[in-house]
Amino acid sequence: QVQLVESGGGLVQAGGSLRLSCAASGSIFSINVMGWYRQAPGKQRDMVATITNGGSTNYADSVKGRFTISRDNAKNTVYLQMNKLKPEDTAVYYCNALSWSFHNFWGQGTQVTVSS
């Protein structure tokens, strides 16, 4: 079992930056991939960025060049540095962990609102 606790969301102006944090606990040794997903009202939950245990990253096209996912294994924490934020980035951002047994674990979500 994995527990994920997110922090760092908030309200920023367009062009600003935020850094989201997700601290994992529990059976962290079972985690294969961690990532950030977001869901705007009335829309599906989409992948924003993922990072594997080996450090490989993937990004949604909409955030490439603006967002950076990273991890601190010593702290069992994954981060999402969000720069040059746009109003269309407004969403609830969820931390996700995928175990080697293909179980998905989700954080509670943190609201990111970007004002124009």
C-alpha positions in Angstrom: 0.0 0.0 0.0 1.2 3.5 -0.9 0.0 6.8 0.4 0.6 10.0 -1.4 0.4 13.5 0.1 0.4 16.5 -2.2 1.2 20.1 -1.5 2.1 23.3 -3.3 -1.0 24.2 -5.2 -2.4 27.7 -5.2 -3.4 30.8 -7.2 -0.9 32.4 -9.5 -0.9 34.9 -12.3 -0.3 33.8 -15.9 3.5 33.6 -16.4 4.1 32.7 -12.8 5.5 29.5 -11.3 4.5 26.9 -8.8 6.2 23.8 -7.4 4.1 20.9 -6.5 5.3 18.2 -4.1 4.2 14.7 -3.5 5.5 12.7 -0.6 5.1 8.9 -0.8 4.9 6.6 2.2 4.1 3.0 2.8 5.3 0.3 0.4 7.4 2.8 -1.6 9.7 0.0 -2.7 6.9 -1.3 -4.9 6.6 1.9 -6.9 7.7 1.8 -10.5 6.5 5.1 -12.0 5.4 8.3 -10.4 3.7 11.1 -12.1 1.4 14.1 -12.1 -2.0 14.2 -13.7 -4.5 17.0 -13.9 -8.2 17.3 -14.4 -10.1 20.4 -15.3 -13.8 20.7 -14.7 -15.8 18.6 -17.2 -12.7 17.1 -18.7 -10.9 13.8 -18.3 -7.8 13.3 -16.1 -4.8 13.6 -18.3 -1.1 12.8 -17.8 1.1 15.8 -17.2 4.4 14.2 -16.5 5.9 10.9 -15.3 9.2 9.7 -14.0 10.4 6.2 -13.7 12.7 4.7 -11.0 15.4 4.9 -13.6 14.8 8.6 -14.1 13.2 8.5 -17.5 10.6 11.3 -17.9 7.6 11.9 -20.2 5.7 15.1 -20.6 2.4 16.0 -22.2 3.0 18.1 -25.2 1.1 21.0 -23.6 3.7 21.4 -20.8 6.9 20.5 -22.5 9.5 23.2 -22.0 7.5 24.7 -19.1 7.1 21.9 -16.5 9.8 19.7 -15.0 9.2 16.6 -13.0 11.9 15.5 -10.6 12.3 13.2 -7.6 14.3 13.1 -4.4 14.5 9.4 -3.5 16.0 10.2 -0.1 12.8 12.1 0.7 10.5 9.7 -1.2 9.2 12.8 -2.9 8.4 13.8 -6.5 8.1 17.4 -7.6 6.5 19.2 -10.5 8.1 22.6 -11.2 5.6 24.6 -13.2 6.9 27.7 -15.0 5.3 30.1 -17.5 1.9 29.0 -16.3 -1.1 29.6 -18.5 -4.8 29.9 -17.6 -5.3 26.6 -19.4 -3.1 24.9 -16.8 -5.8 25.5 -14.3 -6.9 22.1 -12.9 -6.8 19.8 -9.9 -3.4 18.2 -10.0 -3.1 14.6 -8.7 0.0 12.7 -7.8 0.1 9.2 -9.0 2.2 6.1 -8.3 2.2 2.9 -10.3 3.5 -0.2 -8.6 5.3 -3.1 -10.2 2.0 -5.1 -9.8 0.2 -2.4 -11.8 -1.7 -0.9 -8.9 -2.4 2.8 -9.1 -2.3 5.0 -6.1 -3.5 8.6 -6.1 -3.0 11.6 -3.9 -5.9 13.8 -2.8 -5.3 16.4 -5.5 -4.2 20.0 -5.2 -5.9 22.9 -6.9 -3.8 25.0 -9.3 -5.5 28.2 -10.6 -3.8 30.5 -13.1 -5.4 33.8 -13.5 -5.2 35.8 -16.8 
